[in-house]
């Protein structure tokens, strides 16, 4: 019988968020004992309906988007860890799936529309595909669909990239550059304000729960590391806490938690060079 990812216990917030707030996401030196290598898929979900998805994953905000979506949609999947701190994203086999050498990526072996297995990279594209495949978490009417799509694009083009920059300059840069820290900390603060305003009078970002929520929430999780006081944004804080009560979000966030705990060891020079020293490969 295939084992499902376990639901975090009552101390989920303290255990998991504390690790995330204090450790670089890509800094694990190796896979923890008992965790599958990228050469061997570790199945963490029920097999039902004959559908099987391979998820190429590392526990970062972009990775969580997809593990959360798969759990919320109750789709079976095989988890294939891609240790981005060890350079596994540059393996030729992975490049064939993700030309940008970035995770997450996925392969659907029984894709929408039939035919050969379908490989998709970029977390936003994966979320759109999964919503279409399942008919879940995306409105069917034109106005509602584009409302969700535009907030997904907002995350992809703003909240994610700016969160990545502020995280880099506050935590990973070899020297502290006040201008860069202030620039990106302030921009992330502005984006928090935009989302806070959007959430006024709404339970979720677009009213009903959608892939826009799944995309945005993981990038709010590291708010302390990004220099933000989430308590200053009343609507955002309410939504953030509400998201944590969803079992699918909890299960998705729990995927790979052993890797996050191992990341407390910190980032070594090899990981730093792999993550921050990339140039075009010819």
C-alpha positions as CSV (number, residue, x, y, z in Angstrom):
1,X,0.0,0.0,0.0
2,X,1.3,3.4,-0.9
3,X,1.9,5.7,2.0
4,X,0.5,9.2,2.1
5,X,2.4,12.2,3.4
6,X,1.5,12.6,7.1
7,X,-0.6,15.4,8.5
8,X,1.6,17.7,10.7
9,X,0.8,17.5,14.4
10,X,-0.6,20.2,16.6
11,X,2.8,22.0,16.8
12,X,2.9,22.4,13.1
13,X,3.4,26.2,13.2
14,X,6.2,26.2,15.7
15,X,8.1,23.2,14.2
16,X,7.9,24.0,10.5
17,X,7.7,27.8,10.3
18,X,10.6,28.2,12.8
19,X,12.8,26.0,10.5
20,X,11.8,28.0,7.5
21,X,12.4,31.4,9.1
22,X,15.9,30.5,10.2
23,X,17.4,28.3,7.4
24,X,18.2,28.9,3.7
25,X,15.8,26.8,1.6
26,X,18.5,25.4,-0.7
27,X,21.2,24.6,1.9
28,X,20.7,20.9,2.7
29,X,24.0,19.1,2.2
30,X,22.4,15.8,1.4
31,X,19.1,14.0,1.4
32,X,18.1,12.8,4.9
33,X,18.2,9.1,5.7
34,X,15.2,7.3,4.2
35,X,14.4,10.0,1.7
36,X,14.5,9.0,-1.9
37,X,17.3,10.3,-4.2
38,X,16.3,12.0,-7.5
39,X,16.9,8.7,-9.2
40,X,14.2,6.9,-7.3
41,X,10.7,8.3,-7.0
42,X,9.2,8.4,-3.5
43,X,5.5,8.1,-3.7
44,X,3.7,10.1,-1.0
45,X,0.1,9.9,-2.2
46,X,-2.8,7.5,-2.7
47,X,-2.9,5.8,-6.1
48,X,-6.5,6.1,-7.3
49,X,-8.1,6.5,-10.7
50,X,-5.0,5.2,-12.6
51,X,-3.5,8.6,-12.9
52,X,0.2,9.1,-11.9
53,X,2.2,12.4,-11.8
54,X,5.9,12.7,-11.2
55,X,6.7,15.8,-9.3
56,X,10.3,17.1,-9.4
57,X,10.6,19.0,-6.1
58,X,12.6,20.7,-3.5
59,X,11.0,22.3,-0.4
60,X,11.0,26.0,-1.4
61,X,8.0,28.3,-1.9
62,X,7.8,27.4,-5.6
63,X,7.9,23.7,-4.7
64,X,5.2,24.1,-2.1
65,X,2.8,25.6,-4.6
66,X,2.7,22.3,-6.4
67,X,2.8,19.9,-3.5
68,X,-0.1,21.9,-2.0
69,X,-2.1,21.9,-5.2
70,X,-1.6,18.1,-5.7
71,X,-2.8,17.5,-2.1
72,X,-5.7,19.8,-2.4
73,X,-6.8,18.2,-5.7
74,X,-6.2,14.7,-4.2
75,X,-4.1,13.7,-7.2
76,X,-1.7,10.8,-6.8
77,X,2.0,11.7,-7.4
78,X,5.5,10.4,-7.1
79,X,7.9,12.8,-5.3
80,X,11.3,13.1,-7.0
81,X,13.6,15.3,-4.9
82,X,15.9,17.6,-6.9
83,X,18.6,18.8,-4.6
84,X,19.2,22.3,-5.9
85,X,22.1,22.9,-3.6
86,X,24.0,19.9,-5.1
87,X,23.3,20.9,-8.7
88,X,20.9,18.0,-9.5
89,X,18.8,20.5,-11.6
90,X,21.6,20.4,-14.2
91,X,21.3,16.7,-14.9
92,X,20.6,16.0,-18.6
93,X,17.5,13.9,-17.6
94,X,16.1,16.8,-15.7
95,X,17.0,19.4,-18.4
96,X,14.8,17.4,-20.8
97,X,11.8,18.0,-18.5
98,X,12.7,21.5,-17.4
99,X,14.8,23.5,-20.0
100,X,15.3,26.3,-17.5
101,X,17.1,24.0,-15.0
102,X,14.6,24.9,-12.3
103,X,12.2,23.0,-10.2
104,X,9.3,22.4,-9.8
105,X,8.5,20.4,-12.8
106,X,6.1,17.6,-13.5
107,X,5.4,14.8,-15.9
108,X,1.8,13.6,-16.2
109,X,1.8,10.0,-17.5
110,X,-1.9,10.2,-18.2
111,X,-2.3,13.7,-19.4
112,X,-5.3,15.8,-20.2
113,X,-6.3,15.0,-23.7
114,X,-4.5,11.6,-23.8
115,X,-1.3,10.8,-25.7
116,X,2.3,10.5,-24.6
117,X,3.4,11.7,-21.1
118,X,3.3,15.5,-20.8
119,X,6.2,17.4,-19.1
120,X,5.5,20.9,-17.8
121,X,7.9,23.3,-16.1
122,X,7.2,26.7,-14.3
123,X,5.0,26.6,-11.3
124,X,2.4,28.9,-12.7
125,X,2.0,26.8,-15.8
126,X,1.7,23.6,-13.7
127,X,-1.0,25.2,-11.5
128,X,-3.0,26.2,-14.6
129,X,-2.7,22.7,-16.0
130,X,-3.7,21.0,-12.8
131,X,-6.7,23.2,-12.4
132,X,-7.8,22.5,-16.0
133,X,-7.2,18.7,-15.6
134,X,-9.2,18.4,-12.4
135,X,-11.8,21.2,-13.0
136,X,-11.0,22.4,-9.5
137,X,-10.0,25.8,-7.9
138,X,-10.5,27.8,-11.1
139,X,-13.8,29.5,-12.0
140,X,-15.5,28.4,-15.2
141,X,-16.8,31.8,-16.2
142,X,-14.6,34.2,-18.1
143,X,-14.5,37.0,-15.5
144,X,-13.8,34.6,-12.6
145,X,-11.1,32.7,-14.6
146,X,-9.2,35.8,-15.5
147,X,-9.5,37.2,-11.9
148,X,-7.7,34.1,-10.7
149,X,-5.3,34.1,-13.6
150,X,-4.2,37.8,-13.1
151,X,-3.5,37.2,-9.4
152,X,-1.5,34.1,-10.3
153,X,0.5,36.2,-12.7
154,X,0.9,38.9,-10.0
155,X,2.5,36.3,-7.8
156,X,4.7,34.9,-10.6
157,X,5.8,38.4,-11.8
158,X,6.0,40.2,-8.5
159,X,5.6,38.6,-5.1
160,X,7.8,35.6,-6.0
161,X,10.7,37.4,-7.7
162,X,10.8,40.2,-5.2
163,X,10.6,37.8,-2.3
164,X,13.5,35.9,-3.9
165,X,15.6,39.1,-4.2
166,X,14.9,40.3,-0.7
167,X,15.8,36.9,0.6
168,X,19.0,36.9,-1.3
169,X,20.3,40.3,-0.2
170,X,19.1,39.9,3.4
171,X,20.4,36.3,3.9
172,X,22.7,35.0,1.3
173,X,24.7,37.9,-0.2
174,X,28.4,37.7,0.8
175,X,28.2,41.4,1.9
176,X,25.4,43.5,3.2
177,X,24.3,46.1,0.7
178,X,22.0,48.5,2.4
179,X,20.5,49.9,-0.8
180,X,19.6,46.5,-2.1
181,X,18.2,45.4,1.2
182,X,16.1,48.5,1.5
183,X,15.0,48.4,-2.1
184,X,13.6,44.9,-2.0
185,X,12.4,44.9,1.6
186,X,10.3,48.0,0.7
187,X,9.0,46.5,-2.5
188,X,7.9,43.3,-0.7
189,X,6.2,45.5,1.9
190,X,4.4,47.3,-1.0
191,X,3.3,43.9,-2.4
192,X,2.0,42.8,1.0
193,X,-0.1,46.0,1.0
194,X,-1.5,45.2,-2.4
195,X,-2.5,41.7,-1.3
196,X,-3.9,43.0,2.0
197,X,-6.2,45.4,0.1
198,X,-7.3,42.7,-2.2
199,X,-8.3,40.5,0.7
200,X,-10.4,43.1,2.4
201,X,-13.9,41.7,2.7
202,X,-12.9,38.4,1.1
203,X,-12.2,35.0,2.6
204,X,-9.7,34.1,-0.1
205,X,-7.8,36.2,-2.7
206,X,-10.5,36.0,-5.4
207,X,-13.4,35.2,-3.1
208,X,-13.5,31.5,-3.5
209,X,-10.4,29.4,-2.8
210,X,-8.3,29.0,-5.9
211,X,-4.8,28.3,-7.3
212,X,-4.1,32.0,-6.7
213,X,-4.1,31.3,-3.0
214,X,-1.9,28.2,-3.5
215,X,0.6,30.3,-5.4
216,X,0.7,33.3,-3.0
217,X,0.7,31.6,0.4
218,X,4.1,29.9,0.2
219,X,5.7,33.3,-0.5
220,X,4.2,34.8,2.6
221,X,5.5,32.0,4.8
222,X,9.0,33.4,5.1
223,X,7.7,36.9,6.1
224,X,10.2,37.2,9.0
225,X,13.2,36.4,6.8
226,X,11.9,38.9,4.3
227,X,11.9,41.7,6.9
228,X,8.1,42.0,7.2
229,X,5.8,42.3,10.1
230,X,2.7,40.4,9.0
231,X,0.7,41.7,11.9
232,X,0.7,45.1,10.2
233,X,-1.5,43.7,7.5
234,X,-4.8,42.6,9.1
235,X,-6.5,41.0,6.1
236,X,-3.3,39.3,5.0
237,X,-2.7,37.9,8.4
238,X,-6.2,36.6,8.7
239,X,-5.9,34.9,5.3
240,X,-2.5,33.5,6.1
241,X,-3.8,31.9,9.3
242,X,-6.9,30.6,7.5
243,X,-4.7,28.9,4.9
244,X,-2.8,27.1,7.6
245,X,-6.0,25.4,8.8
246,X,-6.6,23.7,5.4
247,X,-5.6,20.0,5.6
248,X,-4.3,20.0,2.0
249,X,-2.1,23.0,2.6
250,X,-0.8,21.4,5.8
251,X,0.0,18.2,3.9
252,X,1.6,20.0,1.0
253,X,3.8,22.1,3.3
254,X,4.8,19.0,5.2
255,X,6.3,17.4,2.1
256,X,10.1,17.3,2.5
257,X,10.1,18.7,6.0
258,X,13.1,16.5,6.9
259,X,15.1,18.3,4.3
260,X,14.1,21.7,5.7
261,X,15.2,20.6,9.2
262,X,18.5,19.5,7.8
263,X,18.9,22.9,6.2
264,X,19.7,24.3,9.6
265,X,23.2,23.2,8.9
266,X,23.5,26.3,6.7
267,X,24.7,26.8,3.2
268,X,28.2,25.6,2.2
269,X,30.3,27.2,-0.5
270,X,29.5,24.5,-3.1
271,X,25.8,25.2,-2.6
272,X,26.4,28.9,-2.8
273,X,28.3,28.6,-6.1
274,X,25.6,26.3,-7.6
275,X,22.7,28.5,-6.6
276,X,24.2,32.0,-7.2
277,X,27.0,31.5,-9.7
278,X,25.1,30.2,-12.7
279,X,25.7,31.5,-16.2
280,X,24.5,30.3,-19.6
281,X,25.5,26.7,-20.4
282,X,26.6,26.1,-24.0
